[in-house]
Every structure is written in C-alpha cells, then in structure tokens.
Amino acid sequence: MIKTDILIIGAGPVGLFAIFEAGLLKLKCHLIDSLPQPGGQCSEIYPKKPIYDIPGYPTILAGELVDNLMEQAAPFKPGFTLGEAAVTIDKADNGNFIVTTNKGTQHEAPIIMIAGGLGVFEPRKPPISNIEDYEDKGVEYIIKDPEFYRGKKCVIAGGGDSALDWAIFLTEKNIASEVALVHRRSSFRGHLDSVQKVMDLAESGKIKLITEAEVVGIGGEGKVENVTIKHQKDGEYQVATDHFIPLFGLKPSLGPIADWGLEIEKNAIKVDTTDYSTNIPGIYAIGDVNTYEGKLKLILCGFHEGTIALQSAFARIHPDKKNVLKYTTVNGVQGF
C-alpha cells in the first residue's frame, strides 16, 4: 500500500505543478498515470510542439515545459506509479480513499486530485484487419520524435491539421527520404495556408499527394514494407514504405473514472469553482478534466485551479491548523 497526503491521478503539466504547490504546504504527493513517463499529452503526443501561452516564456517546447515542471517539483520528492491506470476507488475504515490500478497497485490518501487532462486517449484506427500486427513495427498513430523518421519512407494518412503539418515538417526539414500524403477526399479540413503549402510541395515533387484514396492494406515480413492504396479511379496498388502513419486523431474518454460516482457533464467532471471540489468530499478535479461555467481549457488555468484546490485540501487534512499564505519571494522554497 502506497500512502501519501495527496494522490494525483494524471501526471501532465497540471498534475506536476500541483506537486510544487502541495510541497509549499508541506503535503506529500504521489501520482498515477497510465503513460510510462510524466508529462501527459505534452510528452506523449507533441513533445516538440511549441507552446506560446505559458507566463514568462514567449515560447517553450512542450517537452521542455515538462522537464522544467519536474525540476520544480523535485525538492518535494514526489512518488510515481507510471504505466498503470487508476481503475477503482474505495473508502477505507479511517475515511481515506483507496485507489487501485489495473495492475493491482494500491494507494491510500485522504485527498484525491484528478488531473487527468482530457482523459484516456485511444487512436482512431483505419479499418485495416492486420494493422495491430504492425503497431510499433512501422505503424505509428502519433509522431513523438521526428528524428525517428530520418532517411525513411513515410506514408501519412489523414486530412486534418496534424497530417498536413507533419507531412510539411518531415519534408521541409529534409527528415524523411520520401513522404506520401493519402486522403480519401480531394479537399482537406486543415488550415488553408497548410493546405496550400502541401499543394506547393506536391507541385514541386517533394511530396507525393494521393487524394480520393485510402490505405486498405499493410504488408511486410515482421515490419511495414508496403501499403496497399485503393484509389477511387485507379483501383488498388502498392507503395513501398518504411512507416505508415494514420493521423485520424485521438478519442478521449474518462475511462474508469466515469464509474466513480462523480457528477459528469459532457465527458468532464463538474466542480465547484470555490475550490474545484467535486460532488464527493475529498476529491478535486483540476485542468482539462473538469468543467464549470466559463471553463477555459488552458494549461495556465489548470495551474490556478490546482493552487486553489490544494489550499482547500490542506484545510481538510489539517482542520485545526491555520494556513497563512507565505510568498516564495520572501520564504524561498524549502523542500522535504
């Protein structure tokens, strides 16, 4: 049994900053995340993507933001259960919560802070019967590190911003040796400037643009070696490739948290904006996972919500103690 003061479910930026704010109140934190590393979407989906609305940073890469938050949290010695999803929640005889993961790891805490972002993400997969046989063997649903595709042939499928942007990036930066972009329609859903840039790259022969078509098959011995494309006019044909990257988006869901008795509205947890508490006393929800009137899904808003929620959590844990706000500019940061 892992025991802590604050059990944070979700190790994205909002959850990581909550460690720091809890530490200032001398509260220990332990975090659970289904991903194998801290950082949430910033680490898993777009570590190389620049973020422009973090105060004090005109621009910062998502991965760098995570590194900085981990450094900021380090003095408070947080614990992590990574690569495991929180599945069930129960009440102990002493009133604390017991949270068990899908691998059976149990955690006990008087306060639960849900910082699960948009929830559990599952990729939208194309209907190819053997696609799972090639996952992590040339089929990727998100691009984490562009350098992974250095000198490789890539077939990207999709018609949105993600597909357009990565096709442009891998081509303009001379990373992939070949890039083909496959879309089942002749028009795209992405930004007009990105669409025009792809058209220009296709016109100059730098991108192979295949519209009114879709990938219907994958072949190769132990790894992706080719894909079968079905064109509305030209029929089926094969294209040699090292990677097939279907970028059809990710489906978020609350996962098991939806069954915990929390008040849910439009796949988000309703909270009281006084302290971002849920309908279950002792459980708070901060960041993109919560909803309330006027909600803005911004990282900086999640930082604020966590700070207020932890002040309330301190009062629940120590009802007889008076918490006097101490400015870090005066007191500095005293770790554990």
Secondary structure as GFF3:
##gff-version 3
##sequence-region A 1 336
A	DSSP	beta_strand	2	3	.	.	.	ID=ss1
A	DSSP	beta_strand	6	9	.	.	.	ID=ss2
A	DSSP	alpha_helix	13	24	.	.	.	ID=ss3
A	DSSP	beta_strand	29	33	.	.	.	ID=ss4
A	DSSP	alpha_helix	41	44	.	.	.	ID=ss5
A	DSSP	beta_strand	50	51	.	.	.	ID=ss6
A	DSSP	beta_strand	60	61	.	.	.	ID=ss7
A	DSSP	alpha_helix	62	73	.	.	.	ID=ss8
A	DSSP	three_ten_helix	74	76	.	.	.	ID=ss9
A	DSSP	beta_strand	79	82	.	.	.	ID=ss10
A	DSSP	beta_strand	86	91	.	.	.	ID=ss11
A	DSSP	beta_strand	97	101	.	.	.	ID=ss12
A	DSSP	beta_strand	106	109	.	.	.	ID=ss13
A	DSSP	beta_strand	111	114	.	.	.	ID=ss14
A	DSSP	beta_strand	120	123	.	.	.	ID=ss15
A	DSSP	three_ten_helix	131	134	.	.	.	ID=ss16
A	DSSP	three_ten_helix	146	149	.	.	.	ID=ss17
A	DSSP	beta_strand	153	157	.	.	.	ID=ss18
A	DSSP	alpha_helix	161	172	.	.	.	ID=ss19
A	DSSP	beta_strand	178	183	.	.	.	ID=ss20
A	DSSP	alpha_helix	192	203	.	.	.	ID=ss21
A	DSSP	beta_strand	208	211	.	.	.	ID=ss22
A	DSSP	beta_strand	213	219	.	.	.	ID=ss23
A	DSSP	beta_strand	226	231	.	.	.	ID=ss24
A	DSSP	beta_strand	235	240	.	.	.	ID=ss25
A	DSSP	beta_strand	243	246	.	.	.	ID=ss26
A	DSSP	beta_strand	250	253	.	.	.	ID=ss27
A	DSSP	three_ten_helix	255	259	.	.	.	ID=ss28
A	DSSP	beta_strand	264	265	.	.	.	ID=ss29
A	DSSP	beta_strand	268	270	.	.	.	ID=ss30
A	DSSP	beta_strand	283	285	.	.	.	ID=ss31
A	DSSP	three_ten_helix	287	289	.	.	.	ID=ss32
A	DSSP	beta_strand	290	291	.	.	.	ID=ss33
A	DSSP	alpha_helix	299	317	.	.	.	ID=ss34
A	DSSP	alpha_helix	328	331	.	.	.	ID=ss35
###
